[in-house]
Amino acid sequence: MWYQNAVIYQIYPLGLCGAPLQNDGVPEHRILRVLDWVDHIRELGATCVLFNPLFESDAHGYDTRDYRKVDVRLGTNEDLRRVCKALHDAGLKVMFDGVFNHVGRGFWAFRDVQEKRWDSPYKNWFNIHFDGNTNYNDGFWYESWEGCNELVKLNLHNPAVREHLFDAISSWVRDYDIDGLRLDVAYCLDLDFLGALRQYTSSLKEDFVLVGETLHGDYNRWMNDHACHSVTNYECYKGLYSSFNTGNMHEISYSLNRQFGSEPWCLYTGRQLLSFADNHDVTRVASILADKKELEPLYGLLFGMPGTPAIYYGSEWGITGEKKDGDPALRPAIEKPEHNELTDWITALAGARAASPALCHGSYRNILVQPKQLIFERRSGEDRVLVAINADSQPYHADFNAEAGCAVDLITGKPHDFGGGSDLPAYSCAFWKTE
């Protein structure tokens, strides 16, 4: 499946394109701004663009009004077709954000219920009780997402609701040729719905990928042959920045071995989770790291560990943004991409990963774990790569059994001799392909 070898580039379009925070109803062709990013994304080494919500909504995109109409703040359906075609022509896959757990209060079927109440043919599209009320004083109570009443929960057990959502997905494949979906709050979705969704999307397009947003718990609940192909790896997201900030590589090495090691109790061996350093919901990694010089080895670890790595727009040149400052700080408007040494480094990491089956989907085994150093093995058939991380401000001499005499660093192309141990420069990462 293409997803195993992918590098995801995530865009929150309402933010990047500078749309108003509330839907003002004024049509603007803002989504065409993405056309100026296509070459940058491809040259970075990304192979797939993941768009967060694109369709008509009340405000932030996760409060959908219409699954078939591009948000007027972004432009028209034809604008989006043009953007998706440009991405596909550049050899990039395209994924959309599937927001199927809930809709906005402006969703057409909910508006019908507001008007006609119990006489509405759509009242069973939601979980409504006409003997209650909400803070909006609709004269009825309805189930919402985590108590946020601006997000009205859909009744996914209703066949008509499923048909409506599946028809929308079919139109996205037909009109935009999408290659997969990120499933918003997949941890809230009914498992029977997930199974039906997996079966339906598999019939639409070969290798169509479902990536679920999950936070905690056993990811196998939502990631299996009858649900998502992959889920977001929030456990290792936390482990990434925390291991660097606390000088404790034991944390991330424990999580990686727990998830992907060879022992019978390891949870996700053979599965491909979505790995990330930040996204549209969390503080930018350049704001979290106490020592910004650790950005390069952190991204080295992201691209070296098991999983499909994702880069959130702007983080490839190290922009900052803190969650405490609200969504606009995490989802900024950026007219054109920038480029610096971090961008070059991530490009080199993506190229190294693409050249190695072991880095794309190989096994995981810890070799050396120290407070600020980590060396682990990735292996797929005859392809074997040792990933070496030094998060210290000082060089480190590592003595370990490399089980090989020499290697080549896939990042730099330089040969490496394991005789007498290995010297790791300060703030460094190496991908040693053994011979």
C-alpha positions in Angstrom: 0.0 0.0 0.0 1.3 3.5 -0.9 0.8 4.7 2.6 3.6 2.7 4.0 6.2 4.6 1.9 4.5 8.0 2.2 5.5 11.2 3.8 2.4 13.3 4.6 2.3 17.1 4.3 -0.6 18.4 6.4 -2.4 21.7 5.5 -5.2 23.4 7.4 -6.6 25.3 4.4 -8.8 27.8 6.2 -5.7 28.9 8.1 -3.0 28.7 5.5 -5.3 30.6 3.0 -6.2 33.3 5.4 -10.0 32.7 5.6 -12.1 34.6 8.2 -12.6 32.7 11.4 -16.4 32.8 10.9 -18.1 32.0 7.6 -19.0 35.4 6.2 -20.6 34.0 3.1 -18.3 36.1 0.9 -16.9 33.9 -2.0 -13.1 34.2 -2.3 -10.8 31.9 -4.3 -8.3 31.4 -1.5 -7.7 27.7 -2.0 -5.8 28.6 -5.2 -3.0 29.8 -2.9 -2.0 26.1 -2.5 -0.9 26.1 -6.2 2.1 28.1 -5.1 3.0 25.4 -2.6 3.0 22.4 -4.9 6.6 22.5 -6.0 7.7 23.2 -2.4 5.8 20.2 -1.1 7.2 17.9 -3.8 10.7 19.1 -3.4 10.5 18.6 0.4 10.1 14.9 -0.3 6.4 14.7 0.8 4.3 12.2 -1.3 0.8 13.0 0.0 -1.1 16.2 1.0 -3.6 15.9 3.8 -6.2 18.7 3.8 -8.0 19.5 7.0 -11.7 20.5 6.4 -12.5 22.1 3.0 -16.3 22.0 2.8 -18.9 24.6 3.8 -19.0 25.1 7.5 -20.0 27.5 10.2 -16.5 28.5 11.4 -13.5 26.2 11.8 -14.4 23.5 9.3 -15.3 20.8 11.8 -18.8 22.3 12.0 -19.9 21.1 8.5 -22.9 22.7 6.7 -22.6 20.9 3.4 -20.4 17.9 2.6 -20.6 18.5 -1.2 -19.9 22.3 -1.4 -16.4 23.8 -0.9 -16.4 26.5 1.8 -17.1 29.8 0.1 -14.2 31.3 2.1 -11.9 29.0 0.1 -13.6 29.2 -3.3 -15.5 26.8 -5.5 -15.6 23.1 -6.2 -13.9 23.9 -9.5 -11.0 25.7 -7.6 -10.5 22.6 -5.5 -10.6 20.3 -8.5 -7.8 22.5 -10.0 -5.7 22.2 -6.9 -6.1 18.5 -6.5 -5.2 18.0 -10.2 -2.1 20.0 -9.8 -1.1 17.9 -6.8 -1.8 14.7 -8.6 0.1 15.9 -11.7 3.1 16.5 -9.4 2.9 12.9 -8.3 1.4 13.6 -4.9 -1.5 11.7 -3.3 -4.4 13.6 -1.8 -6.3 12.9 1.4 -9.3 14.8 2.8 -10.5 15.3 6.4 -13.6 13.2 6.9 -15.7 14.8 9.7 -18.4 12.2 10.2 -19.1 12.2 13.9 -20.8 15.6 14.0 -21.9 18.6 11.9 -22.4 22.3 12.6 -25.7 23.9 13.7 -25.9 25.3 10.1 -26.1 21.8 8.6 -29.1 21.8 6.4 -30.8 18.8 8.0 -30.4 20.2 11.5 -31.9 23.5 10.3 -34.9 21.6 9.1 -35.3 20.1 12.6 -35.1 23.5 14.1 -37.9 24.7 11.9 -40.2 21.7 11.9 -39.2 20.0 15.1 -40.8 16.5 15.5 -42.4 16.9 12.0 -39.0 17.1 10.4 -38.1 13.9 8.3 -34.5 14.4 9.5 -35.1 14.3 13.3 -33.7 10.8 13.4 -30.5 12.0 11.8 -29.5 13.2 15.2 -29.9 12.0 18.8 -32.7 14.5 19.8 -35.0 14.7 22.9 -37.9 17.1 22.6 -38.4 17.2 26.3 -35.1 19.1 26.9 -33.2 22.2 25.9 -29.7 23.5 25.3 -27.9 26.8 25.8 -29.1 27.7 22.3 -32.7 27.5 23.4 -33.8 25.4 20.5 -36.6 23.9 22.5 -35.0 20.5 22.4 -31.9 18.8 23.6 -29.4 17.0 21.3 -26.3 15.0 21.7 -23.1 16.9 20.8 -19.4 16.2 20.6 -18.0 16.3 24.1 -20.6 18.7 25.3 -19.8 21.3 22.6 -23.3 22.2 21.4 -22.1 23.9 18.3 -21.1 20.4 17.1 -24.2 18.3 16.6 -23.6 14.6 16.8 -24.9 12.5 13.9 -26.8 9.3 14.4 -24.5 7.0 12.5 -26.9 4.1 13.0 -29.4 5.7 10.7 -29.1 4.1 7.2 -30.0 7.5 5.6 -27.2 9.3 7.4 -24.7 6.6 6.2 -26.0 6.9 2.7 -25.6 10.6 2.7 -22.0 10.4 4.0 -21.0 7.6 1.7 -22.5 9.5 -1.3 -20.4 12.5 -0.3 -17.2 10.4 -0.2 -18.1 8.9 -3.6 -18.3 12.4 -5.0 -15.0 13.3 -3.5 -13.4 10.3 -5.3 -15.2 11.1 -8.5 -14.6 14.9 -8.5 -11.2 15.2 -6.8 -9.7 11.7 -7.2 -8.8 11.5 -3.5 -6.6 8.7 -2.2 -7.8 8.5 1.4 -9.4 10.1 4.4 -8.3 11.3 7.8 -11.2 10.4 10.1 -11.8 13.2 12.6 -12.3 12.0 16.2 -12.3 8.4 15.0 -12.3 7.3 18.7 -15.9 8.6 18.8 -17.1 6.7 15.7 -19.3 3.7 16.1 -17.2 0.6 15.2 -20.0 -0.8 13.1 -19.9 2.4 11.1 -16.1 2.2 10.8 -16.4 -1.3 9.4 -19.1 -0.3 6.8 -16.9 2.7 5.9 -13.8 0.5 5.3 -15.8 -1.8 3.1 -17.4 1.0 1.1 -14.2 3.0 0.5 -12.3 -0.1 -0.4 -14.8 -0.6 -3.2 -14.3 2.9 -4.5 -10.6 2.9 -5.2 -7.7 0.5 -4.8 -5.4 1.2 -1.9 -7.8 3.9 -0.5 -6.5 4.7 3.0 -8.4 5.5 6.2 -6.3 7.2 9.0 -8.2 7.7 12.2 -7.6 10.4 14.8 -7.1 8.6 18.1 -5.6 9.8 21.4 -5.3 7.1 24.1 -6.1 3.5 24.7 -5.4 0.4 22.6 -5.2 1.7 19.0 -6.1 -1.8 17.7 -9.7 -1.0 18.6 -9.8 1.4 15.7 -7.0 0.1 13.5 -7.6 -3.4 12.1 -8.8 -5.1 9.0 -12.4 -4.0 9.6 -11.7 -0.4 10.6 -8.9 2.1 9.9 -5.6 1.2 8.2 -3.7 3.6 10.5 -4.3 5.9 13.4 -2.5 8.9 14.9 0.3 8.0 17.3 -0.3 10.4 20.1 1.7 8.2 22.5 4.9 8.7 20.6 4.0 12.3 19.8 4.3 13.1 23.5 7.4 10.8 23.8 9.2 12.7 21.0 9.3 16.1 22.6 9.3 14.9 26.1 12.4 12.7 25.6 14.3 15.6 24.3 13.1 18.2 26.8 13.8 15.9 29.8 17.0 14.3 28.5 15.3 10.9 28.8 15.5 8.8 25.6 14.3 5.9 27.7 10.8 7.2 27.4 10.5 7.2 23.6 12.5 4.0 23.3 10.1 2.3 25.7 7.1 3.4 23.7 8.6 2.4 20.4 9.5 -1.1 21.7 6.2 -1.4 23.4 4.4 -0.6 20.1 6.6 -2.1 17.4 9.1 -4.6 19.0 9.3 -8.3 18.4 8.1 -9.5 21.7 4.6 -11.2 21.8 3.2 -8.4 24.0 4.1 -5.6 21.5 0.9 -3.9 20.4 1.3 -2.7 16.8 4.1 -4.8 15.2 3.4 -4.8 11.5 1.0 -1.8 11.6 1.8 1.6 10.2 0.7 4.5 12.5 0.8 8.2 11.6 3.8 9.8 13.3 4.0 13.6 13.8 5.9 16.3 15.7 2.9 18.7 15.7 -0.4 19.3 13.9 -3.3 21.8 13.9 -4.4 20.8 17.4 -1.2 21.1 19.4 1.6 23.5 20.1 4.2 23.7 17.4 7.2 21.6 18.2 9.6 24.6 17.7 7.7 26.2 20.6 7.7 23.1 22.8 11.4 22.3 22.6 13.5 24.0 25.3 16.6 23.7 23.1 15.9 24.6 19.4 19.1 22.9 18.3 17.3 19.6 19.1 14.9 20.2 16.1 17.2 18.3 13.7 17.7 15.2 15.8 14.0 15.2 16.7 13.0 15.2 13.1 15.6 12.5 12.5 13.9 10.4 15.1 10.5 11.1 13.5 11.7 9.9 10.1 13.7 7.0 11.5 11.1 5.4 13.8 8.3 3.1 12.6 5.3 4.8 11.1 4.4 7.2 8.3 5.8 10.7 9.1 3.7 13.8 8.8 4.9 17.4 8.5 2.6 20.3 9.4 2.8 23.2 7.1 5.4 25.8 8.2 7.0 23.5 10.7 9.5 22.5 8.1 11.2 25.8 8.5 10.5 26.0 12.3 7.6 28.4 12.8 6.3 28.7 16.3 2.8 28.8 17.8 1.3 27.9 21.1 -2.1 26.3 21.9 -2.7 28.7 24.7 -3.0 31.5 22.2 -5.9 29.9 20.4 -6.5 28.2 17.0 -5.2 31.2 14.9 -1.7 30.7 16.5 -1.7 27.1 15.4 -3.2 27.6 12.0 -1.6 30.8 10.6 -2.1 32.4 7.2 1.1 31.9 5.1 1.2 33.3 1.6 4.2 31.4 0.3 6.5 28.7 1.8 9.9 29.6 3.2 13.1 27.6 3.2 16.1 27.3 5.6 18.6 24.7 6.9 15.8 22.8 8.7 13.9 22.5 5.5 17.0 21.1 3.8 17.5 18.7 6.7 13.9 17.4 6.5 14.3 17.0 2.7 17.4 14.9 3.2 15.6 12.8 5.8 12.7 12.2 3.4 15.1 11.2 0.7 16.9 8.8 3.0 13.6 7.2 4.1 12.4 6.8 0.5 15.6 4.9 -0.3 15.2 2.3 2.5 12.4 -0.3 2.8 13.6 -0.9 6.4 12.9 2.8 7.3 9.5 2.7 5.5 8.1 -0.5 7.1 10.8 -2.5 8.7 11.0 -4.0 12.2 12.2 -2.2 15.3 14.9 -3.2 17.9 16.6 -1.2 20.5 20.4 -1.4 20.4 21.6 1.3 22.8 19.6 3.5 25.1 21.2 6.3 27.2 19.6 9.4 28.7 20.4 11.6 25.7 21.4 8.9 23.1 19.4 6.3 21.3 20.4 3.7 18.7 17.9 1.3 17.2 17.7 -1.1 14.3 15.2 -1.1 11.5 15.2 -4.2 9.2 13.2 -5.4 6.2 14.6 -8.5 4.5 18.3 -7.8 3.6 17.9 -4.0 4.2 19.2 -3.1 7.6 19.5 0.5 9.0 20.8 1.7 12.3 19.3 4.9 13.5 21.5 6.9 15.8 20.4 9.9 17.8 22.5 12.2 20.0 20.4 14.8 21.8 23.3 16.2 23.8 25.1 19.4 23.3 28.3 17.4 23.5 29.7 14.7 21.2 29.1 11.1 22.4 31.2 8.0 21.8 29.0 5.0 21.5 30.3 1.5 22.1 27.8 -1.2 20.9 27.7 -4.3 18.7 26.8 -3.1 15.3 26.9 -6.6 13.9 28.6 -5.1 10.8 32.0 -3.7 10.0 31.0 -0.7 7.9 28.0 1.2 6.6 26.9 4.2 4.6 24.9 7.1 6.1 21.8 7.4 4.0 21.4 11.1 5.0 24.9 12.3 4.0 26.1 9.5 1.7 29.3 9.2 3.7 30.8 5.8 4.6 31.0 4.8 8.3 33.4 2.4 9.9 32.1 0.7 13.2 35.6 -0.2 14.3 36.3 1.1 17.8 32.8 2.3 18.3 31.0 5.3 16.8 31.4 9.0 17.5 28.1 10.9 17.5 28.4 14.7 17.0 26.4 17.0 19.2 22.7 17.3 18.2 23.0 14.7 15.5 21.2 11.9 13.7 22.5 9.2 11.4 20.9 6.5 9.3 23.6 3.9 8.9 22.8 1.3 6.2 24.9 -1.7 7.1 26.8 -3.7 4.5 
